Amino acid sequence: MKITEETVDHIAHLARLEFEGEAKDAIRGDIERIITFIDKLKEVETENVEPLIFMSDEVNRLREDIAVDSITQEQALKNAPQSDSDYFRIPKVLDKS
């Protein structure tokens, strides 16, 4: 399939991109190669082929999800550089401008 300059402009507009000169030619070539690859995939025989759902036949062996207290809040705050009652104190990250 031949991609025209108008098609590249339309796709660029939809993607909110701008291409000019050599960049537009490069994008046109890339799109043509993608479409050629997709056309090649259409030639593959897929009759009687089951869809791939999982990448392997392995079964996940999961442990029981049992909640346990690993450390207390007091122990966690003990290593904090700064804390305020029940919370970690950190420097301001966002500016309200």
Secondary structure, DSSP 4 states (H G I P E B T S, - for coil): -PPPHHHHHHHHHHTT----THHHHHHHHHHHHHHHHHHHHHTS--TT-PPP--SSS----PPP------S-HHHHHHT-SSEETTEE---------
